[in-house]
Structure formats: C-alpha cells, structure tokens
C-alpha cells in the first residue's frame, strides 16, 4: 500500500506563487493543526523543508519561514504515530551536528524520524550568510552530499567516525546515544542523473516531482521509473516519494474556479527571481531542479508541480491511479489551503480511494 504524506506549510503561501492564493503564514500552531489532522486521518509521514530566504515579488513567497528541525521537534512531542522528516541545509551544518540533532529528535519520537538532505540551489539564500554557491559547488555538490551522508550514517551505525574525504575529516568523532533502530532514513530530492545516483546510493526515498501538468496521472511514471532504475543499479530499495498538489471541491467546476483565481494572481516578479537564481547553476542538466525552475518562467503559473484538480471523486480516482505506479513508495501532498485541504482529503477523498483501505494502520519505517 502506497504511503501518503504531507509537505508541511513551513513557509508563507505554501506552494502557490500567487497574490490571490490563500496567504498561509507559517506558525507552529498551523503546522500542529495540519499534522495532527494528518495523523488522525491515518497519513503515514510529514516532511518540512528548509528555506532560508524567500523570493522577491508582491506575493512575499516564502519570505516568512520557520526552521525545520526545530519545528519537527515540537511536532514530535504532540504526535504519536506519524513519521517525521526534518530537512537540513548541508552547507550550514556539519554532518556530525546534523546526526546528533536527528538522534535528539529520535529520542522525542523513537523510530519515527528521518532526514531530508538539501544541497542548495538558490545562491542569495546562502550569500546572505557569507556562503558562496560557486561553480565548484554546483559541479561537486553531490560529492559533498555523499561524504556528508557517509559521516552521518557511520555515526548512527557505529557511534564513532574517522571518515577522511575531500570535504570532511573526522578525528575519533563520537555520537552517543545512537538511534532507536540503529538506522535513520534519508530522503533526497535528486532529479538530475547525479542527484538520482546520490539518493540511490545513500538514501531511502527520493522526493521527486513530475512537472506541472494538470491532472496528468501518467506524468509520474517516467520519473518513478528513473528512481527505480537508479536504485536497482546499486542493489538498493530506494523508492520515490512523489510530490503533487490537490485542489478539490464538491464539484469539478468549483475546484477549477479556485485554480483560475490563483492563476490570475501569478507573481511574475517572484518567478523571474526564481529563474535568475536557479540560472546561476551553469552545469544544470535538463530534468534537474535548477533547469525546471528556470523553465517555469516560460509558462507562468502559481506552481510548477503536478496538480490534481477536480471533484472529490475525480481526485480520489487520480490518486488511486498514481498510487498503483510500480515502485512508487509514497505520495507527498500539498494543498492550496492546508487546513481546509487536509479536512477535504481526510473526510471526502481518502474514503473513496481503493488504495487507502485500512488507512490509519501502523506502518513500518524500515528502509
């Protein structure tokens, strides 16, 4: 049974770059409400991103943002079953510290913790702190991430690391206590060939998008197949977490009315900012996150991710179709309005899904 999770609204406006979309302001209370309803409805996991600077433009997209590990620690204490992925901006934290933060989170929510590794794509986000995203960074960021993962995994497994690499040199580095299950799952968001290779070798889940097509349930199949092929190459069981947005209502007409409203407020200045920032990665290949973000300005719309728009029955059927994609391990949901959207999913959409019979059961968090 495919897992279902929620991509928490830790940044302003969630994932709609629009002045006419719900003006979601991030707060602990909002995220607590969303994750507790997610747990109530039997969702399997929640992930929060790490974003250190928002975009220019009137929508103020992501200008207000909370910190991921701190947020997930608070949410760990007010949940009991749902799995929790916190994100780390690797350039800002040494791997031994992130490993210890994850173990601390695991002590609050034993066996329910994972780490999402973020390489960084927006130069201004890091330049503001004196960290340059140089051409060398873009060329070797997955080499850096590979060493980072090896240090963390060695500490979680053995409690000690003497790792020596190009980026990190450990000298009898100690980590105690170790994780409850001896293993903390890793998520990466690798969409390029190098990114997928990194996640296949070191990760448990690859968090991917399928492009901005609307109601195109087949759009995910090619991306999931690539994740599966990379995992098979390395003899691992790494699987895809597919990101998509639900915009639903009682009728198809009402759902599309909302989407048309959001499109009217598309923040062109913010999309231009996004393209200019992502465009500084001169080695980005087609299909990579950076290339996709640059391309978004050519067809301006409030979000570039896959959108399922329609009545509750239509959205349930589309989710069922996607959930049956071979090798897909999870679907990560976003909503236009997170509080309303979570209630709609839990009360009206999920009960219609054939692939969610028995939702609310306990599930394994093994790799």
Helices and strands as residue ranges (DSSP letters): E 3-7, H 28-40, E 45-47, H 68-76, E 83-89, G 90-92, H 95-108, E 113-118, H 123-127, H 135-158, E 160-161, E 173-174, E 185-188, H 193-202, E 205-209, H 219-233, E 239-249, H 252-264, H 268-278, H 289-295, G 296-299, E 306-311, H 312-323, E 328-335, H 338-344, I 345-349, G 350-352, G 354-356
